[in-house]
Amino acid sequence: MHDLRHHGDAEVRDDGSALTDLAVNVRSDTPPAWLREHIAGSLAGLAAYPDGRAARAAVAARHGLPVERVLLTAGAAEAFVLLARALKVRRPVVVHPQFTEPEAALRDAGHTVDRVLLREEDGFRLDPGAVPEAADLVVIGNPTNPTSVLHPAAAVARLARPGRTLVVDEAFLDAVPGEREALAGRTDVPGLVVLRSLTKTWGLAGLRVGYVLAGPETIDLLARAQPLWPVSTPALAAAEACVGPRALAEAAGAARRTAEDRSRLLTGLGEFADRGVRAVEGAEGPFVLLRLPHAAAVRERLRALGFAVRRGDTFPGLDRRWLRVAVRDRGTTDAFLEALDRALDDAG
């Protein structure tokens, strides 16, 4: 059994609040000052009910879509709940390991969920043929949390079928340089639903803002399942700002820096290969997945040394041998690698 409701923030609550956070995949030192000021400026309008038209139009323009294909949500997590409640599906399938909230939302809505487990020996890479033909809802992340694998867009698109809804969680796609393999903005893939989050790159986990890109019929169905005014005025202000030219340029620069920092982390982790530490190859997200001996004991020892990392055993398809580590700056990475060296000695 896997605890589908366990998320990385649990590692840094209460007694973990003073730890260096490598458990949550939100970019450090965010939100930037200009974004905080922009959001603060929206507070003068709190007496009025939220009006999402400008933000919705901005998101549509960012992806070259008509507004009828955009739905703003209180984070991507709300979108998973809407999909689970609004869609009339008989055989939903979730491709794991991945973010567990989609399956949790489907189960909470009364669905029986089938799992397709990607295999470590295949590098956790997608085999479209492994998904049952009878599946009428398929959920996959890209790049996938927690494996950091970026599946080719063509392989993901091969999952589409007439009569099937294909949900692609692209919450971390803006952390990939050039947003390679993105399906956001595509209208030629039948049944495609793309979810995006503004939480990770912009440090807005506490504000809750994301969006859905899908066909107009699906957007209408999901919108009818939403409560009135589901996205707050400050969140709408953030959404509009985060898809503008200045923000996109800043996000692109952050993605390049993340790639450089991830390379340094992976190089450092490679020094522990003779001690059984292995990172999943080809990581493209702002985190890496590690398999290592005594992972649970190493995780606890890292906490004692001041670092919080994400346990992997709550993800279907993984077990207690796995940890997920967020990519951080050079100084933080070097300090973490020193702590890992000590933790491996102590746990062994």
C-alpha positions in Angstrom: 0.0 0.0 0.0 1.2 3.5 -0.8 0.2 6.7 1.0 -1.1 8.6 -1.9 -1.7 11.7 0.2 1.9 12.1 1.4 3.6 15.0 -0.4 7.0 16.6 0.0 5.8 19.4 2.2 5.3 16.9 5.0 9.1 16.7 5.2 9.5 20.4 6.1 6.5 20.9 8.5 6.8 21.2 12.2 10.2 19.8 13.3 11.4 20.0 9.7 10.8 23.7 9.2 14.4 24.7 9.9 15.9 22.1 7.5 17.3 22.9 4.1 14.5 22.0 1.9 15.3 19.4 -0.8 12.0 17.7 -0.5 9.7 20.2 -2.2 10.2 21.0 -5.9 9.3 24.7 -5.7 12.2 26.9 -7.1 14.1 28.5 -4.3 14.2 32.3 -3.7 10.8 32.7 -5.2 8.5 34.4 -5.8 10.7 37.2 -7.2 10.2 40.7 -5.8 8.5 42.1 -8.9 5.9 39.3 -8.7 5.3 39.8 -5.0 4.7 43.5 -5.6 2.4 42.8 -8.5 0.3 40.4 -6.4 0.3 42.9 -3.5 -1.1 45.5 -5.9 -4.1 43.4 -6.5 -5.2 43.5 -2.9 -6.9 46.9 -3.4 -9.5 45.1 -5.5 -10.5 42.4 -2.9 -13.9 44.0 -2.3 -15.0 42.9 -5.8 -15.6 39.4 -6.9 -12.7 37.9 -9.0 -12.9 38.4 -12.7 -10.8 35.9 -14.5 -11.3 37.1 -18.1 -7.9 39.0 -18.5 -5.9 36.1 -16.9 -7.7 33.5 -19.1 -7.0 35.6 -22.2 -3.3 35.9 -21.2 -2.9 32.2 -20.7 -4.6 31.5 -24.0 -2.3 34.0 -25.8 0.7 32.4 -24.2 -0.1 29.1 -25.8 -1.7 30.4 -29.0 -5.1 29.1 -28.1 -8.6 30.5 -28.1 -9.9 31.3 -24.6 -12.5 28.6 -24.9 -9.7 26.1 -24.5 -8.5 27.5 -21.2 -9.7 26.9 -17.6 -8.1 28.6 -14.6 -7.9 26.5 -11.5 -6.8 26.8 -7.9 -3.6 24.9 -8.7 -3.2 21.8 -10.8 -4.5 19.7 -7.8 -8.0 21.2 -8.2 -7.9 20.2 -11.9 -7.3 16.6 -10.9 -10.4 16.7 -8.7 -12.5 18.3 -11.4 -11.5 15.7 -13.9 -12.3 12.9 -11.5 -15.7 14.3 -10.6 -16.8 15.6 -14.0 -15.7 13.0 -16.5 -17.8 9.9 -17.0 -15.2 7.2 -17.4 -15.3 3.5 -16.9 -11.6 2.5 -16.9 -9.2 5.1 -15.8 -5.5 4.3 -15.9 -2.6 6.2 -14.2 0.9 5.7 -15.4 3.2 5.4 -12.4 5.6 6.3 -10.7 4.1 9.8 -10.8 2.5 12.5 -8.8 -0.1 10.6 -6.7 -2.9 13.2 -6.5 -4.5 12.2 -9.8 -5.1 8.6 -8.5 -6.2 9.8 -5.1 -8.7 12.2 -6.7 -10.1 9.4 -8.9 -10.4 7.0 -6.0 -12.1 9.6 -3.9 -14.6 10.1 -6.7 -15.5 6.4 -6.6 -13.5 5.2 -9.5 -11.6 1.9 -9.7 -8.1 2.9 -11.0 -5.8 0.7 -12.9 -2.0 1.3 -12.7 0.6 0.9 -15.4 4.0 0.7 -13.7 7.0 1.9 -15.7 10.1 -0.2 -15.0 13.4 0.7 -13.5 15.2 -1.5 -16.0 13.7 0.6 -18.8 14.7 3.8 -17.1 11.1 4.5 -16.2 10.4 5.4 -19.8 7.0 5.2 -21.4 6.0 2.2 -23.4 2.6 3.3 -25.0 1.8 -0.3 -25.7 1.7 -1.1 -21.9 -1.5 1.0 -21.5 -4.6 -1.1 -22.0 -6.6 -0.3 -25.1 -9.8 -0.3 -23.1 -8.6 2.6 -20.9 -10.9 5.6 -21.5 -8.8 8.0 -19.3 -5.0 7.9 -19.1 -3.0 10.2 -16.8 0.8 10.7 -17.2 3.2 13.3 -16.0 5.8 14.9 -18.3 8.5 15.4 -17.1 7.4 12.9 -14.5 7.5 13.5 -10.8 9.4 11.8 -9.2 11.5 10.1 -11.9 12.5 13.4 -13.7 12.1 11.5 -17.0 11.0 13.6 -20.0 9.0 11.4 -22.3 9.0 12.2 -26.1 5.9 14.1 -27.0 5.4 11.7 -29.9 5.3 8.8 -27.5 2.8 10.5 -25.2 0.6 11.5 -28.1 0.5 7.8 -29.2 -1.6 7.2 -26.1 -4.5 9.2 -27.6 -7.5 7.3 -29.0 -11.0 8.3 -30.1 -13.2 8.1 -27.0 -10.2 8.4 -24.6 -9.2 11.4 -22.5 -5.4 11.8 -22.3 -4.4 13.9 -19.3 -0.8 15.1 -19.4 0.5 16.8 -16.3 3.1 19.4 -17.4 3.6 21.0 -14.0 7.3 21.0 -14.5 7.6 21.5 -18.2 8.5 25.2 -17.9 11.6 24.0 -15.9 12.8 22.2 -19.1 14.9 24.5 -21.4 12.9 25.3 -24.5 10.0 23.4 -23.0 11.0 20.4 -25.1 8.4 17.7 -25.7 5.5 20.0 -24.6 2.0 19.2 -25.7 0.5 22.4 -24.4 -1.0 24.4 -27.3 -1.5 21.3 -29.4 -5.0 20.9 -30.9 -4.3 17.9 -33.1 -4.3 15.2 -30.4 -7.7 13.8 -29.8 -9.0 14.0 -26.2 -5.9 15.8 -25.0 -6.0 17.6 -21.6 -2.9 19.4 -20.5 -2.4 20.7 -16.9 0.0 23.4 -16.0 1.0 24.8 -12.6 2.5 28.2 -11.7 3.5 26.9 -8.3 6.9 25.3 -9.0 8.7 27.9 -11.1 7.3 31.0 -9.4 7.1 29.8 -5.7 3.3 30.2 -5.4 2.4 27.1 -3.6 0.5 29.1 -1.0 -1.5 31.0 -3.6 -2.8 28.0 -5.6 -2.9 28.8 -9.3 -2.8 26.7 -12.4 -4.8 26.0 -15.5 -6.2 23.4 -17.9 -5.8 23.4 -21.7 -8.4 21.2 -23.5 -11.1 21.1 -26.0 -14.0 23.5 -25.5 -16.4 20.7 -24.6 -14.1 19.4 -21.9 -13.4 22.9 -20.5 -17.2 23.6 -20.3 -17.7 20.3 -18.4 -14.9 21.0 -15.9 -16.1 24.6 -15.4 -19.6 23.4 -14.5 -18.0 21.3 -11.8 -16.1 24.3 -10.3 -17.6 26.4 -7.5 -18.3 30.1 -8.2 -15.2 32.3 -8.3 -12.7 29.4 -7.8 -9.5 31.4 -8.4 -8.9 34.4 -6.1 -8.1 37.9 -7.3 -4.4 37.7 -6.2 -4.1 34.4 -8.0 -5.6 35.8 -11.1 -3.1 38.7 -11.0 -0.3 36.2 -10.6 -1.5 34.1 -13.5 -1.7 37.0 -15.9 1.8 38.2 -14.8 3.5 34.8 -15.0 2.5 34.2 -18.7 3.7 37.6 -19.9 6.9 38.2 -21.9 9.0 39.3 -19.0 8.0 36.2 -16.9 8.6 33.8 -19.8 12.1 35.2 -20.4 12.9 34.9 -16.6 11.5 31.3 -16.5 13.6 30.3 -19.5 16.7 31.6 -17.8 15.8 29.8 -14.6 15.4 26.6 -16.6 18.9 26.9 -18.0 20.3 27.5 -14.6 18.4 24.5 -13.2 19.9 22.3 -15.9 23.4 23.5 -15.0 22.7 22.9 -11.2 21.3 19.5 -11.9 24.4 18.5 -13.9 26.5 19.5 -10.9 24.3 17.5 -8.5 24.4 14.4 -10.8 28.2 14.6 -11.1 28.5 14.8 -7.4 26.2 11.8 -6.9 28.2 9.8 -9.3 31.1 9.9 -6.8 29.0 7.6 -4.6 28.3 5.0 -7.3 30.7 2.6 -5.6 28.6 2.9 -2.4 25.4 1.8 -4.2 24.0 5.3 -5.0 22.3 5.4 -8.4 20.4 8.3 -10.0 17.8 7.7 -12.6 19.5 8.5 -15.9 18.4 11.3 -18.2 16.8 13.6 -15.6 15.2 16.7 -17.1 13.2 18.1 -14.2 14.2 20.2 -11.2 14.7 17.1 -9.1 16.4 13.7 -9.3 15.4 10.3 -8.1 18.0 8.2 -6.3 18.2 4.5 -5.4 20.5 3.8 -2.5 21.2 1.3 0.2 19.4 1.9 3.6 17.5 4.9 2.0 15.2 5.3 5.0 18.1 5.4 7.4 20.0 7.8 5.2 17.0 10.1 5.0 16.7 10.2 8.8 20.4 10.9 9.1 20.2 13.7 6.5 17.5 15.3 8.7 19.9 15.2 11.6 22.5 16.9 9.4 20.0 19.6 8.4 18.6 18.4 5.1 15.1 17.3 4.2 14.7 15.0 1.2 11.5 13.3 -0.2 10.9 9.6 0.6 10.1 7.5 -2.4 8.1 4.7 -1.0 4.8 6.6 -1.2 4.9 6.5 -5.0 3.4 3.3 -6.7 6.2 1.5 -8.5 8.8 2.6 -5.9 9.8 1.2 -2.5 11.9 2.1 0.5 15.1 2.1 -1.6 14.3 5.5 -3.2 14.7 9.1 -2.4 13.9 12.3 -4.4 16.1 15.3 -4.2 15.3 18.8 -5.4 17.9 20.6 -7.6 19.4 23.6 -5.8 22.2 26.1 -6.3 25.9 25.2 -6.2 26.5 26.0 -2.6 23.4 24.1 -1.4 24.3 21.1 -3.6 27.9 21.0 -2.3 26.7 21.1 1.3 24.2 18.3 0.6 26.7 16.1 -1.0 29.0 16.5 2.1 26.0 15.6 4.3 25.2 12.6 2.1 28.7 11.3 2.4 28.4 11.3 6.2 24.9 9.9 6.1 26.0 7.0 4.0 28.8 6.2 6.4 26.5 6.4 9.4 23.6 4.4 7.9 25.9 1.7 6.6 
